[in-house]
Amino acid sequence: MSNPLTSFHPPVVSRSIIGLCVLAFFAQAQMPETLMIEGALWPLGPDFAPWQVLSYAFLHGGMTHLLFNMLGLYMFGGDVERIIGPSRFLLLYIASVVCAALAQLAVTALSGSPWPTVGASGGLFGVMLVFALLFPKAKIVPLIPPIPMPAWLFVSLYAGLELWMGVTGTQQGVAHFAHLGGLVGGILVWFYWRVEFARRAR
């Protein structure tokens, strides 16, 4: 039986997510308070609503925030979706976004932070994780430092950096544990696929 991870698909979902995030950013410029109140991920309490575990990922805190997340989705999402297909990519992205939201809700509950969270970073981290598993030797050149490295090393170092900054409280205002939650979502989906493929191959 052929492995569904070896087929080829156009990156429809990843490009659509980029388009929706860009549209949402322009909508934020027109009604910033409404979208932040309704769509951002608020800590558990009176401002929290269930849909926020997904809607927050389409909102961003500024042009730079949007640009880096969309660039990452463009760089990694297209190649991942071409291999795993649109339905699996959508599952990967949603699972990563939701896991990132759950991690952030846990952190804000423990810390007592009153601030909301926005951004597609959690989904992006899950996509990067699967990219590194599919293409471990692909060369990545990060902005800082601009040193070529294999994808597996880039994602490993990035995850370690996020963990260190989250534990030490470095770079306040960035949801480091949400990023790690996105990685966990990617790992869970990957293992689900491996179990599914092994069961079908029997």
N, C-alpha and C positions, 0 to 999 in steps of 0.2 A: 504494500500500500504506500502511495507517495506521501511524503511529509508536506503538510500544507504550508509549512514555513519556507519551502523552497520555491513556491510559485511567485509570479510577478503581478503586481497590481499598481494602478496609478494612485498617487497620493491625494485622493479626493478629500478624505476626512481631515488630514493634517492641514491642508490648505484652507479648508472651510473653517476650521478652528481659528486660524490666523485671521481670516476675513471677519469672523464674528467678533474677535477681540478688537480689531481695528474699528469696526462699526460701534462697538460698545464704548470705546474710548472717545469717539466723537459725540456719542450720546451723553457721556459724562460731562462734556463741556457745556451741553445745553441744560442739563438738569442734574448737577453734581450731588446735591443734597438728597434728592429722591433716590437715585441709584445707590448711593453709599448707604443710606438707611435701609433700603429694601434688599440690596444685592450683595453687600459686603458680608464677610463672615464675622459676625459679632460673637463675643463670648457668651456662654450659656447664661441666659437671663431674659429679661423682658424684650430685648431687641433681637434676640436670636429667632430665626425661622428655619425650618428643615431644608427649604430649597437653597439656603445660603451655602450648604456644603458643596454645591455645584456652581451657583451663580457667581461666587466670589472670584472664580478662576477666569472670568471674562472681563473683570474690571482691573484697572491698573492705577498706580499712584502717580504717574507722570509719563512723559514721553520717553525718557531713558529707560524706565522700568518696562514699558511696553516694547521698546525697540530690542532690548536684550532678550526678553522672553520670546518674542516672535522670531528673532534671528536664530535662537536656539531651536525652536520648533521647525523652522525652515531647514536648518542644517541637519538635524538628526531625525525629525519626524518623517520627512519624505522617504529616506532610505529604509527606515523601519517599516513604514506602511507598505512600501513596494514589496517587501518580503512577506509580512504577516497578513496583509490584506486589510480592507477598510473596517470590517466588523470587529476583527481582533484588535485593530489599532484603537477603535472607539472604546472597547472594553478596557484596554490598557490605560488609555488616557483618563477615563472616568474613574477607574479604580485608584489610580495614582492621585487624582484630584481629591477624591473622597478620603483616602488614607491620610493625605496631607492635612485635610480639614480636621479629621479626628485627632491627629497629633497636635495640631494647633489649639483645638478646643481643650485638650487635656492640659497643655502648657498654660493656657490663659486661666484655666480653673485653678491650677496649682499656684500660679504667680499672682493671681488677682488682677491681672492687666485688664483695663477697661476698653482697650483699643481694638478696632476691627482689623481684619486682614483681607487683602486683595492680591490678585496676581496669579498668573498661570505657571508659576515656578514649580509647584508641586507636581503638576502634570508633566512638565518638562523634565524633571528629575527622573520620573518613572520611565519616560521615553529614552533618556540618556542611558539609563541602566540597561534597557533591552538592546539599545544600539551597541553598547559595549559587549554584551553577550553574543550578539549576532556577528559583530565585526571587531573582535578584540584587538586585532593588529592594525586597524585603520589609524592613520596618523591624524592627531588632533593638535592644533597650535593654539593654545589659550592666549588671551590678550596679555595676561600677567601670570607668569613670565612667558614671553613669546618663544617657547622652546618646544619643538615637535615631540610628541610622546604618543604611545599607543593608547587606543581608546580605553582599554581596561585600566591602565594606570591613571589616565586623566580622571575617570569617574571615581576610582578608589581614592585618589588624593582629594578630589573635590568633596567627597562624602566625609573623609577624615577632617577636612578643614571646617565643614559645616558643623560637625559634631563638636570640635574644639571650640568654635566660636559660640555655639549654643550653650555649652557647659560653662564657659568662662564669661559669658555675657558680652562678648566682643561684638562690635557693630550693632548697637541697639537699633531697633526699628526694623530689623530683618527677621523674618520667621524661619530661623535655621532649622528648628525641629519639624516644621511643616515640610521643608525641603527633604529632610530625612524620611518623613512619612511618605512622601511621594516615591522615594526609592523603595521603601518597603512595599508599597502598592505594586510597583513594577516587579519586584521579586516574587510576590504572591501570585501574580498573574502568570509569570513565567513558569513557576512550578506547577500551576494548574494546567497549563498547556502541556508540559512534559508528561504529567500523569494521564491527561486525556489522550495524547498520542500513543503512549505505551499501552493503554487499555484498548485502543482501536487496532493496534498492531498485533494483538494476540489472536 
